Amino acid sequence: MAAGKCDLCEKHTVLGRAIQHKHSGAWRRKAPKTNRPFAPNVHKKRMFLDGRWRRANVCTRCLRTESKRIQVSGVPY
């Protein structure tokens, strides 16, 4: 598994709350809330960065953006 941070956009794990939902107004105020991490979808990929091939931890959003940039510039895969 890759690290929990993207090397390109610095996206990282953030903490938030998970709330169990039921469909009534009174329940929403009393709903159990627990803390949980929200981790980015990070993959370890071999990419052509800064003029050379490197292994990088890259989130899927950056992978899509990078692949579109590569197609336009004509850099080999």
MODELLER restraints for C-alpha pairs under 7 A, 6 or more apart:
rsr = mdl.restraints
at = mdl.atoms
rsr.add(forms.Gaussian(group=physical.xy_distance, feature=features.Distance(at['CA:2:A'], at['CA:42:A']), mean=6.25, stdev=0.5))
rsr.add(forms.Gaussian(group=physical.xy_distance, feature=features.Distance(at['CA:2:A'], at['CA:43:A']), mean=5.63, stdev=0.5))
rsr.add(forms.Gaussian(group=physical.xy_distance, feature=features.Distance(at['CA:2:A'], at['CA:44:A']), mean=5.46, stdev=0.5))
rsr.add(forms.Gaussian(group=physical.xy_distance, feature=features.Distance(at['CA:2:A'], at['CA:57:A']), mean=6.07, stdev=0.5))
rsr.add(forms.Gaussian(group=physical.xy_distance, feature=features.Distance(at['CA:3:A'], at['CA:57:A']), mean=6.62, stdev=0.5))
rsr.add(forms.Gaussian(group=physical.xy_distance, feature=features.Distance(at['CA:4:A'], at['CA:12:A']), mean=5.84, stdev=0.5))
rsr.add(forms.Gaussian(group=physical.xy_distance, feature=features.Distance(at['CA:4:A'], at['CA:13:A']), mean=6.08, stdev=0.5))
rsr.add(forms.Gaussian(group=physical.xy_distance, feature=features.Distance(at['CA:4:A'], at['CA:39:A']), mean=6.49, stdev=0.5))
rsr.add(forms.Gaussian(group=physical.xy_distance, feature=features.Distance(at['CA:4:A'], at['CA:40:A']), mean=6.65, stdev=0.5))
rsr.add(forms.Gaussian(group=physical.xy_distance, feature=features.Distance(at['CA:4:A'], at['CA:42:A']), mean=6.55, stdev=0.5))
rsr.add(forms.Gaussian(group=physical.xy_distance, feature=features.Distance(at['CA:5:A'], at['CA:11:A']), mean=5.58, stdev=0.5))
rsr.add(forms.Gaussian(group=physical.xy_distance, feature=features.Distance(at['CA:5:A'], at['CA:12:A']), mean=4.33, stdev=0.5))
rsr.add(forms.Gaussian(group=physical.xy_distance, feature=features.Distance(at['CA:5:A'], at['CA:13:A']), mean=6.89, stdev=0.5))
rsr.add(forms.Gaussian(group=physical.xy_distance, feature=features.Distance(at['CA:5:A'], at['CA:42:A']), mean=6.94, stdev=0.5))
rsr.add(forms.Gaussian(group=physical.xy_distance, feature=features.Distance(at['CA:5:A'], at['CA:57:A']), mean=6.97, stdev=0.5))
rsr.add(forms.Gaussian(group=physical.xy_distance, feature=features.Distance(at['CA:6:A'], at['CA:12:A']), mean=6.57, stdev=0.5))
rsr.add(forms.Gaussian(group=physical.xy_distance, feature=features.Distance(at['CA:6:A'], at['CA:42:A']), mean=6.40, stdev=0.5))
rsr.add(forms.Gaussian(group=physical.xy_distance, feature=features.Distance(at['CA:6:A'], at['CA:57:A']), mean=5.35, stdev=0.5))
rsr.add(forms.Gaussian(group=physical.xy_distance, feature=features.Distance(at['CA:6:A'], at['CA:58:A']), mean=4.74, stdev=0.5))
rsr.add(forms.Gaussian(group=physical.xy_distance, feature=features.Distance(at['CA:6:A'], at['CA:59:A']), mean=5.44, stdev=0.5))
rsr.add(forms.Gaussian(group=physical.xy_distance, feature=features.Distance(at['CA:7:A'], at['CA:56:A']), mean=6.29, stdev=0.5))
rsr.add(forms.Gaussian(group=physical.xy_distance, feature=features.Distance(at['CA:7:A'], at['CA:57:A']), mean=5.54, stdev=0.5))
rsr.add(forms.Gaussian(group=physical.xy_distance, feature=features.Distance(at['CA:7:A'], at['CA:58:A']), mean=5.93, stdev=0.5))
rsr.add(forms.Gaussian(group=physical.xy_distance, feature=features.Distance(at['CA:8:A'], at['CA:58:A']), mean=6.55, stdev=0.5))
rsr.add(forms.Gaussian(group=physical.xy_distance, feature=features.Distance(at['CA:11:A'], at['CA:40:A']), mean=6.90, stdev=0.5))
rsr.add(forms.Gaussian(group=physical.xy_distance, feature=features.Distance(at['CA:12:A'], at['CA:39:A']), mean=6.70, stdev=0.5))
rsr.add(forms.Gaussian(group=physical.xy_distance, feature=features.Distance(at['CA:12:A'], at['CA:40:A']), mean=6.23, stdev=0.5))
rsr.add(forms.Gaussian(group=physical.xy_distance, feature=features.Distance(at['CA:13:A'], at['CA:37:A']), mean=6.46, stdev=0.5))
rsr.add(forms.Gaussian(group=physical.xy_distance, feature=features.Distance(at['CA:13:A'], at['CA:38:A']), mean=5.63, stdev=0.5))
rsr.add(forms.Gaussian(group=physical.xy_distance, feature=features.Distance(at['CA:13:A'], at['CA:39:A']), mean=4.39, stdev=0.5))
rsr.add(forms.Gaussian(group=physical.xy_distance, feature=features.Distance(at['CA:13:A'], at['CA:40:A']), mean=6.20, stdev=0.5))
rsr.add(forms.Gaussian(group=physical.xy_distance, feature=features.Distance(at['CA:14:A'], at['CA:37:A']), mean=5.74, stdev=0.5))
rsr.add(forms.Gaussian(group=physical.xy_distance, feature=features.Distance(at['CA:14:A'], at['CA:38:A']), mean=5.34, stdev=0.5))
rsr.add(forms.Gaussian(group=physical.xy_distance, feature=features.Distance(at['CA:14:A'], at['CA:39:A']), mean=6.60, stdev=0.5))
rsr.add(forms.Gaussian(group=physical.xy_distance, feature=features.Distance(at['CA:15:A'], at['CA:35:A']), mean=6.97, stdev=0.5))
rsr.add(forms.Gaussian(group=physical.xy_distance, feature=features.Distance(at['CA:15:A'], at['CA:36:A']), mean=5.83, stdev=0.5))
rsr.add(forms.Gaussian(group=physical.xy_distance, feature=features.Distance(at['CA:15:A'], at['CA:37:A']), mean=4.44, stdev=0.5))
rsr.add(forms.Gaussian(group=physical.xy_distance, feature=features.Distance(at['CA:15:A'], at['CA:38:A']), mean=5.92, stdev=0.5))
rsr.add(forms.Gaussian(group=physical.xy_distance, feature=features.Distance(at['CA:16:A'], at['CA:35:A']), mean=5.79, stdev=0.5))
rsr.add(forms.Gaussian(group=physical.xy_distance, feature=features.Distance(at['CA:16:A'], at['CA:36:A']), mean=5.63, stdev=0.5))
rsr.add(forms.Gaussian(group=physical.xy_distance, feature=features.Distance(at['CA:16:A'], at['CA:37:A']), mean=6.12, stdev=0.5))
rsr.add(forms.Gaussian(group=physical.xy_distance, feature=features.Distance(at['CA:16:A'], at['CA:38:A']), mean=6.81, stdev=0.5))
rsr.add(forms.Gaussian(group=physical.xy_distance, feature=features.Distance(at['CA:17:A'], at['CA:33:A']), mean=6.23, stdev=0.5))
rsr.add(forms.Gaussian(group=physical.xy_distance, feature=features.Distance(at['CA:17:A'], at['CA:34:A']), mean=5.50, stdev=0.5))
rsr.add(forms.Gaussian(group=physical.xy_distance, feature=features.Distance(at['CA:17:A'], at['CA:35:A']), mean=4.47, stdev=0.5))
rsr.add(forms.Gaussian(group=physical.xy_distance, feature=features.Distance(at['CA:17:A'], at['CA:36:A']), mean=5.72, stdev=0.5))
rsr.add(forms.Gaussian(group=physical.xy_distance, feature=features.Distance(at['CA:18:A'], at['CA:33:A']), mean=5.67, stdev=0.5))
rsr.add(forms.Gaussian(group=physical.xy_distance, feature=features.Distance(at['CA:18:A'], at['CA:34:A']), mean=5.31, stdev=0.5))
rsr.add(forms.Gaussian(group=physical.xy_distance, feature=features.Distance(at['CA:18:A'], at['CA:35:A']), mean=6.16, stdev=0.5))
rsr.add(forms.Gaussian(group=physical.xy_distance, feature=features.Distance(at['CA:18:A'], at['CA:36:A']), mean=6.45, stdev=0.5))
rsr.add(forms.Gaussian(group=physical.xy_distance, feature=features.Distance(at['CA:19:A'], at['CA:31:A']), mean=6.51, stdev=0.5))
rsr.add(forms.Gaussian(group=physical.xy_distance, feature=features.Distance(at['CA:19:A'], at['CA:32:A']), mean=6.05, stdev=0.5))
rsr.add(forms.Gaussian(group=physical.xy_distance, feature=features.Distance(at['CA:19:A'], at['CA:33:A']), mean=4.69, stdev=0.5))
rsr.add(forms.Gaussian(group=physical.xy_distance, feature=features.Distance(at['CA:19:A'], at['CA:34:A']), mean=6.73, stdev=0.5))
rsr.add(forms.Gaussian(group=physical.xy_distance, feature=features.Distance(at['CA:20:A'], at['CA:31:A']), mean=5.97, stdev=0.5))
rsr.add(forms.Gaussian(group=physical.xy_distance, feature=features.Distance(at['CA:20:A'], at['CA:32:A']), mean=6.04, stdev=0.5))
rsr.add(forms.Gaussian(group=physical.xy_distance, feature=features.Distance(at['CA:20:A'], at['CA:33:A']), mean=6.90, stdev=0.5))
rsr.add(forms.Gaussian(group=physical.xy_distance, feature=features.Distance(at['CA:21:A'], at['CA:28:A']), mean=6.76, stdev=0.5))
rsr.add(forms.Gaussian(group=physical.xy_distance, feature=features.Distance(at['CA:21:A'], at['CA:31:A']), mean=6.72, stdev=0.5))
rsr.add(forms.Gaussian(group=physical.xy_distance, feature=features.Distance(at['CA:40:A'], at['CA:59:A']), mean=6.58, stdev=0.5))
rsr.add(forms.Gaussian(group=physical.xy_distance, feature=features.Distance(at['CA:41:A'], at['CA:59:A']), mean=5.39, stdev=0.5))
rsr.add(forms.Gaussian(group=physical.xy_distance, feature=features.Distance(at['CA:41:A'], at['CA:60:A']), mean=6.08, stdev=0.5))
rsr.add(forms.Gaussian(group=physical.xy_distance, feature=features.Distance(at['CA:42:A'], at['CA:57:A']), mean=6.13, stdev=0.5))
rsr.add(forms.Gaussian(group=physical.xy_distance, feature=features.Distance(at['CA:42:A'], at['CA:58:A']), mean=5.30, stdev=0.5))
rsr.add(forms.Gaussian(group=physical.xy_distance, feature=features.Distance(at['CA:42:A'], at['CA:59:A']), mean=4.15, stdev=0.5))
rsr.add(forms.Gaussian(group=physical.xy_distance, feature=features.Distance(at['CA:42:A'], at['CA:60:A']), mean=6.38, stdev=0.5))
rsr.add(forms.Gaussian(group=physical.xy_distance, feature=features.Distance(at['CA:43:A'], at['CA:57:A']), mean=5.49, stdev=0.5))
rsr.add(forms.Gaussian(group=physical.xy_distance, feature=features.Distance(at['CA:43:A'], at['CA:58:A']), mean=5.37, stdev=0.5))
rsr.add(forms.Gaussian(group=physical.xy_distance, feature=features.Distance(at['CA:43:A'], at['CA:59:A']), mean=6.14, stdev=0.5))
rsr.add(forms.Gaussian(group=physical.xy_distance, feature=features.Distance(at['CA:44:A'], at['CA:55:A']), mean=6.72, stdev=0.5))
rsr.add(forms.Gaussian(group=physical.xy_distance, feature=features.Distance(at['CA:44:A'], at['CA:56:A']), mean=5.60, stdev=0.5))
rsr.add(forms.Gaussian(group=physical.xy_distance, feature=features.Distance(at['CA:44:A'], at['CA:57:A']), mean=4.46, stdev=0.5))
rsr.add(forms.Gaussian(group=physical.xy_distance, feature=features.Distance(at['CA:44:A'], at['CA:58:A']), mean=6.23, stdev=0.5))
rsr.add(forms.Gaussian(group=physical.xy_distance, feature=features.Distance(at['CA:45:A'], at['CA:55:A']), mean=5.53, stdev=0.5))
rsr.add(forms.Gaussian(group=physical.xy_distance, feature=features.Distance(at['CA:45:A'], at['CA:56:A']), mean=5.47, stdev=0.5))
rsr.add(forms.Gaussian(group=physical.xy_distance, feature=features.Distance(at['CA:45:A'], at['CA:57:A']), mean=6.36, stdev=0.5))
rsr.add(forms.Gaussian(group=physical.xy_distance, feature=features.Distance(at['CA:45:A'], at['CA:58:A']), mean=6.78, stdev=0.5))
rsr.add(forms.Gaussian(group=physical.xy_distance, feature=features.Distance(at['CA:46:A'], at['CA:53:A']), mean=6.57, stdev=0.5))
rsr.add(forms.Gaussian(group=physical.xy_distance, feature=features.Distance(at['CA:46:A'], at['CA:54:A']), mean=5.47, stdev=0.5))
rsr.add(forms.Gaussian(group=physical.xy_distance, feature=features.Distance(at['CA:46:A'], at['CA:55:A']), mean=4.25, stdev=0.5))
rsr.add(forms.Gaussian(group=physical.xy_distance, feature=features.Distance(at['CA:46:A'], at['CA:56:A']), mean=6.24, stdev=0.5))
rsr.add(forms.Gaussian(group=physical.xy_distance, feature=features.Distance(at['CA:47:A'], at['CA:53:A']), mean=5.44, stdev=0.5))
rsr.add(forms.Gaussian(group=physical.xy_distance, feature=features.Distance(at['CA:47:A'], at['CA:54:A']), mean=5.40, stdev=0.5))
rsr.add(forms.Gaussian(group=physical.xy_distance, feature=features.Distance(at['CA:47:A'], at['CA:55:A']), mean=6.13, stdev=0.5))
rsr.add(forms.Gaussian(group=physical.xy_distance, feature=features.Distance(at['CA:47:A'], at['CA:56:A']), mean=6.90, stdev=0.5))
rsr.add(forms.Gaussian(group=physical.xy_distance, feature=features.Distance(at['CA:48:A'], at['CA:54:A']), mean=6.22, stdev=0.5))
